[in-house]
């Protein structure tokens, strides 16, 4: 059975539920719900194990807060003895229009502090990431307030469809490989 670590990035705490910065948490919640997986509190975060056909997905929501996500990811990669190609990080992205997504096998952090910390902890940027577009409807200098803010009512209506598509992309990535998933979901 092929095993993957699927890390959805976000911030813990009631004040962050439903914020744009928690798009990664929301996505892995959908994957877990579909598989009937149960979240358990573990070292450096909450984890659920989802089985999809011949794949086991270790779903992780780091409790280290966004800017230290790499600590949790490095720990679980080492603990589970997973190769870097079996890591997929799910993250919000203000450079993408709301509702769009981009799957890449590697790349820069694009200014995202969570991705920056992961690269620092892993020693490289050669890991897959699924970026969920949250848009960029903020005034200059208001980026932090925007990503830590709640989705608008209109965005919340569209969110279930977007998160379902992201969960489909994760399943395709694990079952059919990155090239297939990129061709069908980017």
C-alpha positions as CSV (number, residue, x, y, z in Angstrom):
1,X,0.0,0.0,0.0
2,X,1.4,3.4,-1.0
3,X,1.5,5.9,1.9
4,X,1.3,9.7,1.7
5,X,1.5,12.6,4.2
6,X,-1.1,15.1,3.2
7,X,-0.5,18.2,5.3
8,X,-3.2,20.9,5.3
9,X,-1.9,24.2,6.6
10,X,-3.8,26.5,8.9
11,X,-3.8,28.0,12.3
12,X,-5.3,26.3,15.4
13,X,-7.8,28.0,17.6
14,X,-11.4,29.1,17.5
15,X,-10.6,32.6,16.2
16,X,-9.1,31.1,13.0
17,X,-12.0,28.7,12.1
18,X,-13.4,29.7,8.7
19,X,-10.5,32.1,7.8
20,X,-8.8,32.1,4.4
21,X,-5.5,31.0,5.9
22,X,-7.2,27.8,7.0
23,X,-8.1,26.6,3.5
24,X,-5.6,23.7,3.9
25,X,-7.2,22.6,7.2
26,X,-10.7,22.7,5.5
27,X,-9.5,20.7,2.5
28,X,-8.0,17.8,4.6
29,X,-11.2,17.9,6.7
30,X,-13.2,17.1,3.5
31,X,-10.8,14.2,2.6
32,X,-11.1,12.8,6.1
33,X,-14.9,13.1,6.1
34,X,-15.2,11.4,2.7
35,X,-13.1,8.5,4.0
36,X,-14.8,8.3,7.4
37,X,-11.5,9.0,9.0
38,X,-11.4,10.2,12.6
39,X,-9.1,13.0,13.8
40,X,-6.8,12.3,16.8
41,X,-4.6,14.6,18.6
42,X,-1.0,13.6,18.0
43,X,2.5,15.1,18.3
44,X,2.6,18.5,16.5
45,X,-1.0,18.3,15.3
46,X,-4.2,16.4,14.6
47,X,-3.9,13.4,12.4
48,X,-6.4,11.2,10.6
49,X,-5.8,8.1,8.4
50,X,-7.8,7.9,5.2
51,X,-7.7,4.9,3.0
52,X,-8.5,5.5,-0.7
53,X,-8.2,2.3,-2.8
54,X,-4.6,1.2,-2.5
55,X,-3.4,4.3,-0.8
56,X,-3.1,5.3,2.8
57,X,-3.2,9.1,3.4
58,X,-1.9,10.4,6.7
59,X,-3.8,13.6,7.0
60,X,-2.1,16.2,9.1
61,X,-3.3,19.5,10.5
62,X,-0.2,21.0,12.2
63,X,-0.7,22.5,15.6
64,X,2.5,24.6,15.3
65,X,0.6,27.5,13.7
66,X,1.2,28.4,10.0
67,X,4.6,29.9,10.2
68,X,6.1,26.8,11.9
69,X,4.3,24.2,9.8
70,X,7.6,22.6,8.7
71,X,8.4,21.4,12.2
72,X,5.3,19.2,12.3
73,X,5.8,18.0,8.7
74,X,9.5,17.2,9.2
75,X,8.7,15.2,12.3
76,X,5.9,13.1,10.6
77,X,8.0,12.6,7.5
78,X,10.8,11.2,9.6
79,X,8.5,9.3,12.0
80,X,6.7,7.5,9.1
81,X,9.9,7.2,7.0
82,X,8.2,8.7,4.0
83,X,10.2,9.9,1.0
84,X,9.8,13.5,-0.1
85,X,7.8,12.5,-3.2
86,X,5.1,11.2,-0.8
87,X,4.4,14.6,0.7
88,X,1.6,16.9,-0.5
89,X,1.1,20.3,1.3
90,X,-2.3,22.0,0.9
91,X,-2.2,25.8,1.4
92,X,-4.0,29.0,0.7
93,X,-2.7,31.4,-1.9
94,X,-3.5,35.1,-2.4
95,X,-1.8,35.1,-5.8
96,X,-4.5,32.9,-7.2
97,X,-8.1,34.0,-7.9
98,X,-10.7,32.8,-5.4
99,X,-11.6,29.2,-6.1
100,X,-8.8,28.4,-8.5
101,X,-6.1,25.8,-7.6
102,X,-2.6,25.0,-8.7
103,X,-0.9,21.7,-8.1
104,X,2.9,21.7,-8.5
105,X,5.6,19.1,-7.7
106,X,8.0,21.7,-6.4
107,X,8.5,25.4,-6.4
108,X,9.2,28.5,-4.4
109,X,7.4,29.6,-1.3
110,X,5.9,32.5,-3.2
111,X,6.2,34.6,0.0
112,X,4.0,32.2,2.0
113,X,5.5,31.9,5.5
114,X,4.2,28.3,6.0
115,X,5.9,27.1,2.8
116,X,9.0,29.1,3.7
117,X,9.3,27.2,7.0
118,X,8.7,23.8,5.4
119,X,11.5,24.5,2.9
120,X,13.8,25.5,5.8
121,X,12.9,22.4,7.9
122,X,13.2,20.0,4.9
123,X,16.3,21.6,3.5
124,X,14.7,22.1,0.0
125,X,11.6,23.0,-1.9
126,X,11.2,19.8,-3.8
127,X,7.9,18.8,-2.4
128,X,4.4,18.9,-3.9
129,X,2.0,21.6,-3.0
130,X,-1.7,22.2,-3.8
131,X,-2.4,25.9,-3.6
132,X,-6.0,27.0,-3.1
133,X,-6.8,30.5,-4.4
134,X,-8.3,32.8,-1.9
135,X,-8.0,36.0,-4.0
136,X,-6.3,39.3,-3.3
137,X,-9.1,41.6,-2.4
138,X,-7.2,43.6,0.2
139,X,-5.8,47.1,0.4
140,X,-2.1,47.6,0.4
141,X,-0.6,46.6,3.7
142,X,-3.7,44.7,4.8
143,X,-2.6,41.2,3.6
144,X,-2.4,39.7,7.1
145,X,-5.9,41.0,8.0
146,X,-7.2,39.5,4.7
147,X,-5.8,36.0,5.1
148,X,-6.8,35.9,8.8
149,X,-10.3,37.2,7.9
150,X,-13.4,35.2,7.3
151,X,-14.6,34.3,3.8
152,X,-17.4,36.6,2.5
153,X,-20.9,35.1,2.5
154,X,-20.7,34.7,-1.3
155,X,-17.3,32.9,-1.0
156,X,-18.7,30.7,1.8
157,X,-21.5,29.6,-0.6
158,X,-18.9,28.5,-3.2
159,X,-16.5,27.0,-0.7
160,X,-17.9,23.4,-0.5
161,X,-17.6,23.0,-4.3
162,X,-14.0,24.3,-4.2
163,X,-13.0,22.1,-1.3
164,X,-14.6,19.0,-3.0
165,X,-12.6,19.7,-6.1
166,X,-9.4,20.1,-4.0
167,X,-10.2,16.7,-2.3
168,X,-10.7,15.2,-5.8
169,X,-7.3,16.5,-6.8
170,X,-5.6,15.0,-3.8
171,X,-7.2,11.6,-4.5
172,X,-6.1,11.8,-8.2
173,X,-2.5,12.8,-7.1
174,X,-2.2,9.8,-4.8
175,X,-4.0,7.2,-7.1
176,X,-2.9,8.4,-10.6
177,X,0.2,10.5,-9.9
178,X,1.1,14.1,-10.1
179,X,1.2,14.5,-13.9
180,X,-2.4,13.2,-14.2
181,X,-3.6,15.3,-11.3
182,X,-2.0,18.5,-12.7
183,X,-3.4,17.9,-16.2
184,X,-6.9,17.5,-14.8
185,X,-7.1,20.1,-12.0
186,X,-4.7,23.0,-12.8
